[in-house]
């Protein structure tokens, strides 16, 4: 059962696919270290 609510005004933890950098942001961003796409850590990956 998926019951993950995402509040757009609330920060989530994002992890870089490429280099593993972690940052907090309110929306999906590019990695500040390498510019790659970042993934929201708080949403489980299937
Ligand atoms: Zn990166």
mmCIF file of the protein (N, C-alpha, C, O) and its ligand, coordinates in Angstrom:
data_MODEL
# 
_entry.id   MODEL 
# 
loop_
_entity.id 
_entity.type 
_entity.pdbx_number_of_molecules 
1 polymer     1 
2 non-polymer 1 
# 
_entity_poly.entity_id                      1 
_entity_poly.type                           'polypeptide(L)' 
_entity_poly.nstd_linkage                   no 
_entity_poly.nstd_monomer                   no 
_entity_poly.pdbx_seq_one_letter_code       
;(UNK)(UNK)(UNK)(UNK)(UNK)(UNK)(UNK)(UNK)(UNK)(UNK)(UNK)(UNK)(UNK)(UNK)(UNK)(UNK)
(UNK)(UNK)(UNK)(UNK)(UNK)(UNK)(UNK)(UNK)(UNK)(UNK)(UNK)(UNK)(UNK)(UNK)(UNK)(UNK)
(UNK)(UNK)(UNK)(UNK)(UNK)(UNK)(UNK)(UNK)(UNK)(UNK)(UNK)(UNK)(UNK)(UNK)
;
_entity_poly.pdbx_seq_one_letter_code_can   XXXXXXXXXXXXXXXXXXXXXXXXXXXXXXXXXXXXXXXXXXXXXX 
_entity_poly.pdbx_strand_id                 A 
# 
loop_
_entity_poly_seq.entity_id 
_entity_poly_seq.num 
_entity_poly_seq.mon_id 
_entity_poly_seq.hetero 
1 1  UNK n 
1 2  UNK n 
1 3  UNK n 
1 4  UNK n 
1 5  UNK n 
1 6  UNK n 
1 7  UNK n 
1 8  UNK n 
1 9  UNK n 
1 10 UNK n 
1 11 UNK n 
1 12 UNK n 
1 13 UNK n 
1 14 UNK n 
1 15 UNK n 
1 16 UNK n 
1 17 UNK n 
1 18 UNK n 
1 19 UNK n 
1 20 UNK n 
1 21 UNK n 
1 22 UNK n 
1 23 UNK n 
1 24 UNK n 
1 25 UNK n 
1 26 UNK n 
1 27 UNK n 
1 28 UNK n 
1 29 UNK n 
1 30 UNK n 
1 31 UNK n 
1 32 UNK n 
1 33 UNK n 
1 34 UNK n 
1 35 UNK n 
1 36 UNK n 
1 37 UNK n 
1 38 UNK n 
1 39 UNK n 
1 40 UNK n 
1 41 UNK n 
1 42 UNK n 
1 43 UNK n 
1 44 UNK n 
1 45 UNK n 
1 46 UNK n 
# 
loop_
_struct_asym.id 
_struct_asym.entity_id 
A 1 
B 2 
# 
loop_
_chem_comp.id 
_chem_comp.type 
_chem_comp.mon_nstd_flag 
UNK 'L-peptide linking' . 
ZN  non-polymer         . 
# 
_pdbx_entity_nonpoly.entity_id   2 
_pdbx_entity_nonpoly.name        ? 
_pdbx_entity_nonpoly.comp_id     ZN 
# 
_pdbx_nonpoly_scheme.asym_id         B 
_pdbx_nonpoly_scheme.entity_id       2 
_pdbx_nonpoly_scheme.mon_id          ZN 
_pdbx_nonpoly_scheme.ndb_seq_num     1 
_pdbx_nonpoly_scheme.pdb_seq_num     101 
_pdbx_nonpoly_scheme.auth_seq_num    101 
_pdbx_nonpoly_scheme.pdb_mon_id      ZN 
_pdbx_nonpoly_scheme.auth_mon_id     ZN 
_pdbx_nonpoly_scheme.pdb_strand_id   A 
_pdbx_nonpoly_scheme.pdb_ins_code    . 
# 
loop_
_atom_site.group_PDB 
_atom_site.id 
_atom_site.type_symbol 
_atom_site.label_atom_id 
_atom_site.label_alt_id 
_atom_site.label_comp_id 
_atom_site.label_asym_id 
_atom_site.label_entity_id 
_atom_site.label_seq_id 
_atom_site.pdbx_PDB_ins_code 
_atom_site.Cartn_x 
_atom_site.Cartn_y 
_atom_site.Cartn_z 
_atom_site.occupancy 
_atom_site.B_iso_or_equiv 
_atom_site.pdbx_formal_charge 
_atom_site.auth_seq_id 
_atom_site.auth_comp_id 
_atom_site.auth_asym_id 
_atom_site.auth_atom_id 
_atom_site.pdbx_PDB_model_num 
ATOM   1   N  N  . UNK A 1 1  ? 0.847  -1.196 0.000   1.00 0.00 ? 1   UNK A N  1 
ATOM   2   C  CA . UNK A 1 1  ? 0.000  0.000  0.000   1.00 0.00 ? 1   UNK A CA 1 
ATOM   3   C  C  . UNK A 1 1  ? 0.879  1.241  0.000   1.00 0.00 ? 1   UNK A C  1 
ATOM   4   O  O  . UNK A 1 1  ? 1.752  1.422  0.848   1.00 0.00 ? 1   UNK A O  1 
ATOM   5   N  N  . UNK A 1 2  ? 0.616  2.069  -0.966  1.00 0.00 ? 2   UNK A N  1 
ATOM   6   C  CA . UNK A 1 2  ? 1.408  3.290  -1.062  1.00 0.00 ? 2   UNK A CA 1 
ATOM   7   C  C  . UNK A 1 2  ? 0.632  4.450  -0.466  1.00 0.00 ? 2   UNK A C  1 
ATOM   8   O  O  . UNK A 1 2  ? -0.456 4.799  -0.926  1.00 0.00 ? 2   UNK A O  1 
ATOM   9   N  N  . UNK A 1 3  ? 1.196  5.021  0.536   1.00 0.00 ? 3   UNK A N  1 
ATOM   10  C  CA . UNK A 1 3  ? 0.514  6.130  1.209   1.00 0.00 ? 3   UNK A CA 1 
ATOM   11  C  C  . UNK A 1 3  ? 1.509  7.246  1.480   1.00 0.00 ? 3   UNK A C  1 
ATOM   12  O  O  . UNK A 1 3  ? 1.456  7.907  2.517   1.00 0.00 ? 3   UNK A O  1 
ATOM   13  N  N  . UNK A 1 4  ? 2.406  7.443  0.542   1.00 0.00 ? 4   UNK A N  1 
ATOM   14  C  CA . UNK A 1 4  ? 3.417  8.477  0.710   1.00 0.00 ? 4   UNK A CA 1 
ATOM   15  C  C  . UNK A 1 4  ? 2.861  9.797  0.206   1.00 0.00 ? 4   UNK A C  1 
ATOM   16  O  O  . UNK A 1 4  ? 2.540  9.954  -0.972  1.00 0.00 ? 4   UNK A O  1 
ATOM   17  N  N  . UNK A 1 5  ? 2.758  10.722 1.113   1.00 0.00 ? 5   UNK A N  1 
ATOM   18  C  CA . UNK A 1 5  ? 2.296  12.044 0.700   1.00 0.00 ? 5   UNK A CA 1 
ATOM   19  C  C  . UNK A 1 5  ? 3.487  12.975 0.585   1.00 0.00 ? 5   UNK A C  1 
ATOM   20  O  O  . UNK A 1 5  ? 4.355  13.010 1.457   1.00 0.00 ? 5   UNK A O  1 
ATOM   21  N  N  . UNK A 1 6  ? 3.514  13.709 -0.479  1.00 0.00 ? 6   UNK A N  1 
ATOM   22  C  CA . UNK A 1 6  ? 4.611  14.647 -0.676  1.00 0.00 ? 6   UNK A CA 1 
ATOM   23  C  C  . UNK A 1 6  ? 4.076  16.069 -0.621  1.00 0.00 ? 6   UNK A C  1 
ATOM   24  O  O  . UNK A 1 6  ? 3.295  16.496 -1.471  1.00 0.00 ? 6   UNK A O  1 
ATOM   25  N  N  . UNK A 1 7  ? 4.507  16.770 0.375   1.00 0.00 ? 7   UNK A N  1 
ATOM   26  C  CA . UNK A 1 7  ? 4.143  18.174 0.517   1.00 0.00 ? 7   UNK A CA 1 
ATOM   27  C  C  . UNK A 1 7  ? 5.141  19.010 -0.284  1.00 0.00 ? 7   UNK A C  1 
ATOM   28  O  O  . UNK A 1 7  ? 6.338  18.974 -0.001  1.00 0.00 ? 7   UNK A O  1 
ATOM   29  N  N  . UNK A 1 8  ? 4.679  19.741 -1.251  1.00 0.00 ? 8   UNK A N  1 
ATOM   30  C  CA . UNK A 1 8  ? 5.608  20.493 -2.108  1.00 0.00 ? 8   UNK A CA 1 
ATOM   31  C  C  . UNK A 1 8  ? 6.385  21.575 -1.372  1.00 0.00 ? 8   UNK A C  1 
ATOM   32  O  O  . UNK A 1 8  ? 7.413  22.051 -1.853  1.00 0.00 ? 8   UNK A O  1 
ATOM   33  N  N  . UNK A 1 9  ? 5.886  21.958 -0.203  1.00 0.00 ? 9   UNK A N  1 
ATOM   34  C  CA . UNK A 1 9  ? 6.589  22.991 0.569   1.00 0.00 ? 9   UNK A CA 1 
ATOM   35  C  C  . UNK A 1 9  ? 7.536  22.400 1.594   1.00 0.00 ? 9   UNK A C  1 
ATOM   36  O  O  . UNK A 1 9  ? 8.226  23.122 2.314   1.00 0.00 ? 9   UNK A O  1 
ATOM   37  N  N  . UNK A 1 10 ? 7.560  21.075 1.652   1.00 0.00 ? 10  UNK A N  1 
ATOM   38  C  CA . UNK A 1 10 ? 8.398  20.418 2.646   1.00 0.00 ? 10  UNK A CA 1 
ATOM   39  C  C  . UNK A 1 10 ? 9.642  19.846 1.986   1.00 0.00 ? 10  UNK A C  1 
ATOM   40  O  O  . UNK A 1 10 ? 9.571  19.261 0.905   1.00 0.00 ? 10  UNK A O  1 
ATOM   41  N  N  . UNK A 1 11 ? 10.767 20.018 2.637   1.00 0.00 ? 11  UNK A N  1 
ATOM   42  C  CA . UNK A 1 11 ? 12.001 19.517 2.052   1.00 0.00 ? 11  UNK A CA 1 
ATOM   43  C  C  . UNK A 1 11 ? 12.084 18.005 2.117   1.00 0.00 ? 11  UNK A C  1 
ATOM   44  O  O  . UNK A 1 11 ? 11.637 17.376 3.076   1.00 0.00 ? 11  UNK A O  1 
ATOM   45  N  N  . UNK A 1 12 ? 12.661 17.446 1.086   1.00 0.00 ? 12  UNK A N  1 
ATOM   46  C  CA . UNK A 1 12 ? 12.948 16.025 1.063   1.00 0.00 ? 12  UNK A CA 1 
ATOM   47  C  C  . UNK A 1 12 ? 14.441 15.832 0.859   1.00 0.00 ? 12  UNK A C  1 
ATOM   48  O  O  . UNK A 1 12 ? 15.167 16.755 0.491   1.00 0.00 ? 12  UNK A O  1 
ATOM   49  N  N  . UNK A 1 13 ? 14.875 14.611 1.109   1.00 0.00 ? 13  UNK A N  1 
ATOM   50  C  CA . UNK A 1 13 ? 16.288 14.314 0.903   1.00 0.00 ? 13  UNK A CA 1 
ATOM   51  C  C  . UNK A 1 13 ? 16.481 13.747 -0.496  1.00 0.00 ? 13  UNK A C  1 
ATOM   52  O  O  . UNK A 1 13 ? 15.829 12.777 -0.884  1.00 0.00 ? 13  UNK A O  1 
ATOM   53  N  N  . UNK A 1 14 ? 17.377 14.361 -1.237  1.00 0.00 ? 14  UNK A N  1 
ATOM   54  C  CA . UNK A 1 14 ? 17.672 13.900 -2.587  1.00 0.00 ? 14  UNK A CA 1 
ATOM   55  C  C  . UNK A 1 14 ? 19.089 13.368 -2.656  1.00 0.00 ? 14  UNK A C  1 
ATOM   56  O  O  . UNK A 1 14 ? 20.022 13.931 -2.084  1.00 0.00 ? 14  UNK A O  1 
ATOM   57  N  N  . UNK A 1 15 ? 19.218 12.242 -3.390  1.00 0.00 ? 15  UNK A N  1 
ATOM   58  C  CA . UNK A 1 15 ? 20.524 11.605 -3.532  1.00 0.00 ? 15  UNK A CA 1 
ATOM   59  C  C  . UNK A 1 15 ? 20.892 11.552 -5.010  1.00 0.00 ? 15  UNK A C  1 
ATOM   60  O  O  . UNK A 1 15 ? 20.070 11.212 -5.862  1.00 0.00 ? 15  UNK A O  1 
ATOM   61  N  N  . UNK A 1 16 ? 22.125 11.891 -5.289  1.00 0.00 ? 16  UNK A N  1 
ATOM   62  C  CA . UNK A 1 16 ? 22.598 11.889 -6.676  1.00 0.00 ? 16  UNK A CA 1 
ATOM   63  C  C  . UNK A 1 16 ? 22.813 10.464 -7.174  1.00 0.00 ? 16  UNK A C  1 
ATOM   64  O  O  . UNK A 1 16 ? 23.422 9.634  -6.500  1.00 0.00 ? 16  UNK A O  1 
ATOM   65  N  N  . UNK A 1 17 ? 22.293 10.206 -8.378  1.00 0.00 ? 17  UNK A N  1 
ATOM   66  C  CA . UNK A 1 17 ? 22.508 8.892  -8.999  1.00 0.00 ? 17  UNK A CA 1 
ATOM   67  C  C  . UNK A 1 17 ? 23.983 8.654  -9.293  1.00 0.00 ? 17  UNK A C  1 
ATOM   68  O  O  . UNK A 1 17 ? 24.497 7.546  -9.142  1.00 0.00 ? 17  UNK A O  1 
ATOM   69  N  N  . UNK A 1 18 ? 24.648 9.723  -9.717  1.00 0.00 ? 18  UNK A N  1 
ATOM   70  C  CA . UNK A 1 18 ? 25.989 9.561  -10.280 1.00 0.00 ? 18  UNK A CA 1 
ATOM   71  C  C  . UNK A 1 18 ? 27.085 9.528  -9.224  1.00 0.00 ? 18  UNK A C  1 
ATOM   72  O  O  . UNK A 1 18 ? 27.948 8.651  -9.250  1.00 0.00 ? 18  UNK A O  1 
ATOM   73  N  N  . UNK A 1 19 ? 27.055 10.492 -8.281  1.00 0.00 ? 19  UNK A N  1 
ATOM   74  C  CA . UNK A 1 19 ? 28.178 10.601 -7.349  1.00 0.00 ? 19  UNK A CA 1 
ATOM   75  C  C  . UNK A 1 19 ? 27.791 10.335 -5.907  1.00 0.00 ? 19  UNK A C  1 
ATOM   76  O  O  . UNK A 1 19 ? 28.656 10.252 -5.035  1.00 0.00 ? 19  UNK A O  1 
ATOM   77  N  N  . UNK A 1 20 ? 26.487 10.200 -5.649  1.00 0.00 ? 20  UNK A N  1 
ATOM   78  C  CA . UNK A 1 20 ? 26.053 9.838  -4.310  1.00 0.00 ? 20  UNK A CA 1 
ATOM   79  C  C  . UNK A 1 20 ? 25.913 11.006 -3.361  1.00 0.00 ? 20  UNK A C  1 
ATOM   80  O  O  . UNK A 1 20 ? 25.673 10.807 -2.170  1.00 0.00 ? 20  UNK A O  1 
ATOM   81  N  N  . UNK A 1 21 ? 26.058 12.215 -3.858  1.00 0.00 ? 21  UNK A N  1 
ATOM   82  C  CA . UNK A 1 21 ? 25.880 13.396 -3.013  1.00 0.00 ? 21  UNK A CA 1 
ATOM   83  C  C  . UNK A 1 21 ? 24.441 13.450 -2.521  1.00 0.00 ? 21  UNK A C  1 
ATOM   84  O  O  . UNK A 1 21 ? 23.516 13.057 -3.232  1.00 0.00 ? 21  UNK A O  1 
ATOM   85  N  N  . UNK A 1 22 ? 24.263 13.942 -1.295  1.00 0.00 ? 22  UNK A N  1 
ATOM   86  C  CA . UNK A 1 22 ? 22.938 14.028 -0.699  1.00 0.00 ? 22  UNK A CA 1 
ATOM   87  C  C  . UNK A 1 22 ? 22.663 15.470 -0.314  1.00 0.00 ? 22  UNK A C  1 
ATOM   88  O  O  . UNK A 1 22 ? 23.523 16.147 0.250   1.00 0.00 ? 22  UNK A O  1 
ATOM   89  N  N  . UNK A 1 23 ? 21.460 15.936 -0.623  1.00 0.00 ? 23  UNK A N  1 
ATOM   90  C  CA . UNK A 1 23 ? 21.107 17.296 -0.267  1.00 0.00 ? 23  UNK A CA 1 
ATOM   91  C  C  . UNK A 1 23 ? 19.622 17.369 0.054   1.00 0.00 ? 23  UNK A C  1 
ATOM   92  O  O  . UNK A 1 23 ? 18.852 16.477 -0.303  1.00 0.00 ? 23  UNK A O  1 
ATOM   93  N  N  . UNK A 1 24 ? 19.233 18.430 0.725   1.00 0.00 ? 24  UNK A N  1 
ATOM   94  C  CA . UNK A 1 24 ? 17.831 18.643 1.035   1.00 0.00 ? 24  UNK A CA 1 
ATOM   95  C  C  . UNK A 1 24 ? 17.286 19.690 0.077   1.00 0.00 ? 24  UNK A C  1 
ATOM   96  O  O  . UNK A 1 24 ? 17.932 20.703 -0.191  1.00 0.00 ? 24  UNK A O  1 
ATOM   97  N  N  . UNK A 1 25 ? 16.072 19.429 -0.442  1.00 0.00 ? 25  UNK A N  1 
ATOM   98  C  CA . UNK A 1 25 ? 15.471 20.378 -1.370  1.00 0.00 ? 25  UNK A CA 1 
ATOM   99  C  C  . UNK A 1 25 ? 13.964 20.184 -1.345  1.00 0.00 ? 25  UNK A C  1 
ATOM   100 O  O  . UNK A 1 25 ? 13.460 19.165 -0.872  1.00 0.00 ? 25  UNK A O  1 
ATOM   101 N  N  . UNK A 1 26 ? 13.254 21.180 -1.865  1.00 0.00 ? 26  UNK A N  1 
ATOM   102 C  CA . UNK A 1 26 ? 11.789 21.109 -1.883  1.00 0.00 ? 26  UNK A CA 1 
ATOM   103 C  C  . UNK A 1 26 ? 11.266 20.511 -3.184  1.00 0.00 ? 26  UNK A C  1 
ATOM   104 O  O  . UNK A 1 26 ? 10.082 20.197 -3.297  1.00 0.00 ? 26  UNK A O  1 
ATOM   105 N  N  . UNK A 1 27 ? 12.151 20.357 -4.163  1.00 0.00 ? 27  UNK A N  1 
ATOM   106 C  CA . UNK A 1 27 ? 11.722 19.780 -5.429  1.00 0.00 ? 27  UNK A CA 1 
ATOM   107 C  C  . UNK A 1 27 ? 12.917 19.109 -6.087  1.00 0.00 ? 27  UNK A C  1 
ATOM   108 O  O  . UNK A 1 27 ? 14.063 19.414 -5.757  1.00 0.00 ? 27  UNK A O  1 
ATOM   109 N  N  . UNK A 1 28 ? 12.653 18.194 -7.020  1.00 0.00 ? 28  UNK A N  1 
ATOM   110 C  CA . UNK A 1 28 ? 13.760 17.504 -7.686  1.00 0.00 ? 28  UNK A CA 1 
ATOM   111 C  C  . UNK A 1 28 ? 14.728 18.500 -8.313  1.00 0.00 ? 28  UNK A C  1 
ATOM   112 O  O  . UNK A 1 28 ? 14.319 19.452 -8.977  1.00 0.00 ? 28  UNK A O  1 
ATOM   113 N  N  . UNK A 1 29 ? 15.982 18.271 -8.095  1.00 0.00 ? 29  UNK A N  1 
ATOM   114 C  CA . UNK A 1 29 ? 17.006 19.204 -8.557  1.00 0.00 ? 29  UNK A CA 1 
ATOM   115 C  C  . UNK A 1 29 ? 18.131 18.450 -9.237  1.00 0.00 ? 29  UNK A C  1 
ATOM   116 O  O  . UNK A 1 29 ? 18.163 17.220 -9.249  1.00 0.00 ? 29  UNK A O  1 
ATOM   117 N  N  . UNK A 1 30 ? 19.044 19.209 -9.796  1.00 0.00 ? 30  UNK A N  1 
ATOM   118 C  CA . UNK A 1 30 ? 20.263 18.613 -10.323 1.00 0.00 ? 30  UNK A CA 1 
ATOM   119 C  C  . UNK A 1 30 ? 21.332 18.628 -9.236  1.00 0.00 ? 30  UNK A C  1 
ATOM   120 O  O  . UNK A 1 30 ? 21.366 19.520 -8.389  1.00 0.00 ? 30  UNK A O  1 
ATOM   121 N  N  . UNK A 1 31 ? 22.182 17.646 -9.279  1.00 0.00 ? 31  UNK A N  1 
ATOM   122 C  CA . UNK A 1 31 ? 23.245 17.542 -8.299  1.00 0.00 ? 31  UNK A CA 1 
ATOM   123 C  C  . UNK A 1 31 ? 24.139 18.772 -8.321  1.00 0.00 ? 31  UNK A C  1 
ATOM   124 O  O  . UNK A 1 31 ? 24.622 19.164 -9.383  1.00 0.00 ? 31  UNK A O  1 
ATOM   125 N  N  . UNK A 1 32 ? 24.367 19.387 -7.166  1.00 0.00 ? 32  UNK A N  1 
ATOM   126 C  CA . UNK A 1 32 ? 25.249 20.553 -7.118  1.00 0.00 ? 32  UNK A CA 1 
ATOM   127 C  C  . UNK A 1 32 ? 26.707 20.185 -7.367  1.00 0.00 ? 32  UNK A C  1 
ATOM   128 O  O  . UNK A 1 32 ? 27.533 21.043 -7.679  1.00 0.00 ? 32  UNK A O  1 
ATOM   129 N  N  . UNK A 1 33 ? 27.008 18.907 -7.227  1.00 0.00 ? 33  UNK A N  1 
ATOM   130 C  CA . UNK A 1 33 ? 28.390 18.462 -7.402  1.00 0.00 ? 33  UNK A CA 1 
ATOM   131 C  C  . UNK A 1 33 ? 28.704 18.141 -8.857  1.00 0.00 ? 33  UNK A C  1 
ATOM   132 O  O  . UNK A 1 33 ? 29.759 18.516 -9.369  1.00 0.00 ? 33  UNK A O  1 
ATOM   133 N  N  . UNK A 1 34 ? 27.781 17.443 -9.523  1.00 0.00 ? 34  UNK A N  1 
ATOM   134 C  CA . UNK A 1 34 ? 28.097 16.943 -10.865 1.00 0.00 ? 34  UNK A CA 1 
ATOM   135 C  C  . UNK A 1 34 ? 27.006 17.222 -11.884 1.00 0.00 ? 34  UNK A C  1 
ATOM   136 O  O  . UNK A 1 34 ? 27.199 16.948 -13.068 1.00 0.00 ? 34  UNK A O  1 
ATOM   137 N  N  . UNK A 1 35 ? 25.861 17.760 -11.460 1.00 0.00 ? 35  UNK A N  1 
ATOM   138 C  CA . UNK A 1 35 ? 24.826 18.144 -12.410 1.00 0.00 ? 35  UNK A CA 1 
ATOM   139 C  C  . UNK A 1 35 ? 23.926 17.016 -12.865 1.00 0.00 ? 35  UNK A C  1 
ATOM   140 O  O  . UNK A 1 35 ? 23.072 17.212 -13.729 1.00 0.00 ? 35  UNK A O  1 
ATOM   141 N  N  . UNK A 1 36 ? 24.106 15.824 -12.288 1.00 0.00 ? 36  UNK A N  1 
ATOM   142 C  CA . UNK A 1 36 ? 23.261 14.692 -12.666 1.00 0.00 ? 36  UNK A CA 1 
ATOM   143 C  C  . UNK A 1 36 ? 21.898 14.800 -11.987 1.00 0.00 ? 36  UNK A C  1 
ATOM   144 O  O  . UNK A 1 36 ? 21.712 15.595 -11.066 1.00 0.00 ? 36  UNK A O  1 
ATOM   145 N  N  . UNK A 1 37 ? 20.956 13.995 -12.453 1.00 0.00 ? 37  UNK A N  1 
ATOM   146 C  CA . UNK A 1 37 ? 19.642 13.965 -11.817 1.00 0.00 ? 37  UNK A CA 1 
ATOM   147 C  C  . UNK A 1 37 ? 19.750 13.414 -10.408 1.00 0.00 ? 37  UNK A C  1 
ATOM   148 O  O  . UNK A 1 37 ? 20.573 12.544 -10.124 1.00 0.00 ? 37  UNK A O  1 
ATOM   149 N  N  . UNK A 1 38 ? 18.890 13.945 -9.514  1.00 0.00 ? 38  UNK A N  1 
ATOM   150 C  CA . UNK A 1 38 ? 18.878 13.448 -8.146  1.00 0.00 ? 38  UNK A CA 1 
ATOM   151 C  C  . UNK A 1 38 ? 17.569 12.739 -7.872  1.00 0.00 ? 38  UNK A C  1 
ATOM   152 O  O  . UNK A 1 38 ? 16.537 13.050 -8.467  1.00 0.00 ? 38  UNK A O  1 
ATOM   153 N  N  . UNK A 1 39 ? 17.626 11.793 -6.974  1.00 0.00 ? 39  UNK A N  1 
ATOM   154 C  CA . UNK A 1 39 ? 16.484 10.958 -6.654  1.00 0.00 ? 39  UNK A CA 1 
ATOM   155 C  C  . UNK A 1 39 ? 16.031 11.253 -5.227  1.00 0.00 ? 39  UNK A C  1 
ATOM   156 O  O  . UNK A 1 39 ? 16.847 11.433 -4.323  1.00 0.00 ? 39  UNK A O  1 
ATOM   157 N  N  . UNK A 1 40 ? 14.708 11.297 -5.047  1.00 0.00 ? 40  UNK A N  1 
ATOM   158 C  CA . UNK A 1 40 ? 14.154 11.508 -3.710  1.00 0.00 ? 40  UNK A CA 1 
ATOM   159 C  C  . UNK A 1 40 ? 14.321 10.239 -2.882  1.00 0.00 ? 40  UNK A C  1 
ATOM   160 O  O  . UNK A 1 40 ? 13.728 9.200  -3.170  1.00 0.00 ? 40  UNK A O  1 
ATOM   161 N  N  . UNK A 1 41 ? 15.135 10.355 -1.861  1.00 0.00 ? 41  UNK A N  1 
ATOM   162 C  CA . UNK A 1 41 ? 15.423 9.198  -1.003  1.00 0.00 ? 41  UNK A CA 1 
ATOM   163 C  C  . UNK A 1 41 ? 14.216 8.740  -0.203  1.00 0.00 ? 41  UNK A C  1 
ATOM   164 O  O  . UNK A 1 41 ? 14.141 7.578  0.199   1.00 0.00 ? 41  UNK A O  1 
ATOM   165 N  N  . UNK A 1 42 ? 13.279 9.633  0.030   1.00 0.00 ? 42  UNK A N  1 
ATOM   166 C  CA . UNK A 1 42 ? 12.162 9.297  0.921   1.00 0.00 ? 42  UNK A CA 1 
ATOM   167 C  C  . UNK A 1 42 ? 11.050 8.554  0.200   1.00 0.00 ? 42  UNK A C  1 
ATOM   168 O  O  . UNK A 1 42 ? 10.070 8.142  0.821   1.00 0.00 ? 42  UNK A O  1 
ATOM   169 N  N  . UNK A 1 43 ? 11.200 8.380  -1.108  1.00 0.00 ? 43  UNK A N  1 
ATOM   170 C  CA . UNK A 1 43 ? 10.256 7.558  -1.858  1.00 0.00 ? 43  UNK A CA 1 
ATOM   171 C  C  . UNK A 1 43 ? 10.950 6.245  -2.207  1.00 0.00 ? 43  UNK A C  1 
ATOM   172 O  O  . UNK A 1 43 ? 11.911 6.235  -2.977  1.00 0.00 ? 43  UNK A O  1 
ATOM   173 N  N  . UNK A 1 44 ? 10.472 5.147  -1.651  1.00 0.00 ? 44  UNK A N  1 
ATOM   174 C  CA . UNK A 1 44 ? 11.126 3.859  -1.885  1.00 0.00 ? 44  UNK A CA 1 
ATOM   175 C  C  . UNK A 1 44 ? 11.160 3.509  -3.369  1.00 0.00 ? 44  UNK A C  1 
ATOM   176 O  O  . UNK A 1 44 ? 10.197 3.747  -4.098  1.00 0.00 ? 44  UNK A O  1 
ATOM   177 N  N  . UNK A 1 45 ? 12.277 2.943  -3.802  1.00 0.00 ? 45  UNK A N  1 
ATOM   178 C  CA . UNK A 1 45 ? 12.406 2.507  -5.190  1.00 0.00 ? 45  UNK A CA 1 
ATOM   179 C  C  . UNK A 1 45 ? 11.962 1.057  -5.277  1.00 0.00 ? 45  UNK A C  1 
ATOM   180 O  O  . UNK A 1 45 ? 12.358 0.229  -4.456  1.00 0.00 ? 45  UNK A O  1 
ATOM   181 N  N  . UNK A 1 46 ? 11.155 0.758  -6.253  1.00 0.00 ? 46  UNK A N  1 
ATOM   182 C  CA . UNK A 1 46 ? 10.664 -0.613 -6.392  1.00 0.00 ? 46  UNK A CA 1 
ATOM   183 C  C  . UNK A 1 46 ? 11.687 -1.472 -7.113  1.00 0.00 ? 46  UNK A C  1 
ATOM   184 O  O  . UNK A 1 46 ? 11.454 -2.662 -7.326  1.00 0.00 ? 46  UNK A O  1 
HETATM 185 ZN ZN . ZN  B 2 .  ? 26.312 14.125 -8.342  1.00 0.00 ? 101 ZN  A ZN 1 
# 
